[in-house]
């Protein structure tokens, strides 16, 4: 079929790019509007709520600092920010089911991989001087007792000791996973992929 020079056919996002039928731009606009008017399709979707929660936490001083860095050095930072938003979008999809033991053998309890990744992001967002990028659970999380490795990427705030902030993150993530899951964590690896300035004035 020949393609005309001016093709006005609207571009549709594939199902894989949507979160329960909603685009990232739509969710971003909904959050910017204070989640008004109330949209039941969004508010009743666990995936949409996870994304809104993660995006809302990013809209803090550290996130603004990181976006300013991207404006000044787009080649270095804009790709990192885009990748971060894509990561959050992917994290809200359920993923694998992680079993949790129950005293009654007839009851099957599981927590989704997305919920565990959300837990890790919550922990990182509670700490100063660091922004979590991507989290990957390596290993068969569907089998109790199987060794699991946690791999994280982060951006660190300029002026913070990298060893201190990453060790604090590692400690808090280990504590949260031990409290809320039964995963056998053998390693928590952290890679610092970017450094950003938090102060308002740029040199």
C-alpha positions in Angstrom: 0.0 0.0 0.0 1.4 3.4 -1.0 2.0 5.9 1.8 0.9 9.4 1.3 3.1 12.3 2.2 0.7 13.5 4.9 -0.7 10.6 6.9 -3.2 11.9 9.5 -3.9 8.5 10.9 -3.7 8.8 14.7 -0.9 6.9 16.4 -2.1 4.5 19.0 -0.1 3.1 21.8 0.2 -0.6 21.9 -1.4 -2.5 24.7 2.0 -3.1 26.2 2.6 0.7 26.5 -0.7 1.2 28.4 -1.3 0.8 32.1 -4.8 -0.8 32.4 -5.9 1.0 29.3 -4.4 4.4 30.3 -1.4 6.1 28.8 1.5 7.4 30.9 0.7 10.9 29.6 -2.9 10.5 30.7 -1.9 9.4 34.2 0.7 12.3 34.4 -2.0 14.8 33.5 -4.4 13.2 35.9 -1.9 13.6 38.8 -1.1 17.1 37.8 -4.8 18.0 38.0 -4.9 16.8 41.5 -6.6 13.6 40.5 -9.7 15.6 39.6 -12.3 15.1 38.2 -12.4 11.6 39.8 -11.7 8.9 37.3 -13.0 5.5 38.6 -11.2 3.6 35.9 -7.9 4.9 37.2 -8.8 5.0 40.9 -10.0 1.4 40.8 -6.9 0.1 39.0 -4.1 -1.2 41.3 -1.5 -0.8 38.5 -2.6 2.8 37.9 -2.5 3.6 41.6 1.0 2.2 41.9 2.2 4.3 39.0 0.5 7.5 40.4 2.1 6.8 43.8 5.6 6.4 42.4 5.2 9.4 40.1 3.9 11.6 43.0 6.9 10.7 45.2 9.3 11.6 42.3 7.9 15.1 42.3 10.0 16.3 45.1 13.1 18.5 45.4 15.5 15.8 44.2 13.4 15.0 41.1 13.3 18.7 40.2 17.0 18.9 40.6 17.5 15.9 38.3 15.3 17.4 35.6 17.2 20.6 35.8 20.4 18.7 35.3 18.8 17.1 32.2 17.9 20.5 30.8 21.5 21.6 31.1 23.1 18.3 29.9 20.4 16.5 27.9 22.7 14.0 26.3 23.8 12.7 29.7 20.7 12.9 31.8 17.6 13.0 29.7 18.0 9.3 28.7 18.3 8.4 32.4 15.1 10.1 33.3 13.2 8.6 30.4 14.5 5.2 31.4 13.4 5.8 34.9 9.8 6.6 33.9 9.8 3.6 31.6 11.0 1.4 34.5 8.3 2.6 36.8 5.7 1.9 34.1 7.0 -1.6 33.8 7.2 -2.2 37.5 3.5 -1.7 38.1 2.7 -4.7 36.0 2.2 -7.7 38.4 5.0 -9.9 37.3 5.7 -13.2 39.0 3.8 -14.4 42.1 5.9 -14.7 45.2 4.6 -17.3 47.7 4.0 -16.5 51.4 3.5 -19.4 53.8 0.3 -19.7 55.7 -0.5 -22.0 58.7 -3.5 -23.4 56.8 -2.2 -25.6 53.9 -5.4 -25.0 52.1 -4.8 -21.3 51.8 -2.4 -20.0 49.1 -1.0 -16.6 49.7 1.2 -14.7 47.2 2.6 -11.2 46.8 3.3 -9.9 43.3 6.7 -9.0 42.0 5.4 -5.5 41.3 4.4 -5.1 45.0 7.9 -6.1 46.1 9.5 -3.7 43.6 7.1 -1.0 44.9 8.2 -1.8 48.5 11.9 -1.3 47.5 11.0 2.0 45.7 9.1 3.1 48.9 12.3 2.4 50.9 14.5 4.3 48.5 12.1 7.3 48.3 12.2 7.6 52.1 16.0 8.2 52.1 17.8 11.5 51.4 20.4 11.8 48.7 19.3 9.0 46.4 16.8 8.3 43.6 16.1 4.7 42.7 16.3 3.8 39.1 15.7 0.1 38.3 15.2 -2.9 40.5 15.6 -6.5 39.3 14.9 -9.7 41.3 17.3 -12.3 39.9 16.4 -15.9 40.7 13.2 -18.0 40.9 11.1 -16.0 43.3 8.2 -18.4 42.7 9.9 -21.2 44.7 10.3 -20.8 48.5 13.8 -20.9 49.7 15.4 -20.3 46.4 18.3 -17.8 46.5 17.4 -14.4 45.1 19.7 -11.5 44.2 18.4 -7.9 44.2 20.0 -5.6 41.7 19.4 -1.8 41.8 20.5 1.2 39.9 20.4 4.7 41.5 21.2 8.3 41.0 23.0 9.9 44.0 22.9 13.5 45.1 26.2 15.4 44.7 28.0 15.9 48.0 26.7 12.8 49.6 29.2 10.0 50.4 28.4 7.3 47.9 29.4 4.5 50.3 27.2 5.8 53.1 24.1 6.4 51.0 24.3 3.0 49.2 25.0 1.1 52.4 22.0 2.8 54.0 19.8 1.8 51.1 21.1 -1.7 51.2 20.4 -2.0 54.9 16.9 -0.6 54.7 16.0 -2.7 51.7 17.2 -5.9 53.4 15.2 -5.0 56.5 12.0 -4.3 54.6 12.3 -7.5 52.5 12.9 -9.6 55.6 9.9 -8.0 57.3 7.4 -8.2 54.5 8.5 -11.2 52.4 10.0 -14.6 52.8 12.5 -14.2 50.0 15.9 -15.7 50.6 18.0 -12.7 49.7 21.7 -13.6 49.1 23.0 -10.4 47.6 21.8 -6.8 47.2 23.8 -5.1 44.5 23.7 -1.3 43.9 25.1 0.5 40.9 25.3 4.3 40.9 24.5 5.4 37.4 24.2 9.2 37.8 25.0 12.0 40.2 22.8 15.1 40.4 22.9 18.5 42.2 20.1 19.3 44.6 20.7 23.0 45.1 18.6 25.4 43.1 21.4 27.4 41.6 23.6 25.7 38.9 27.2 26.9 38.5 
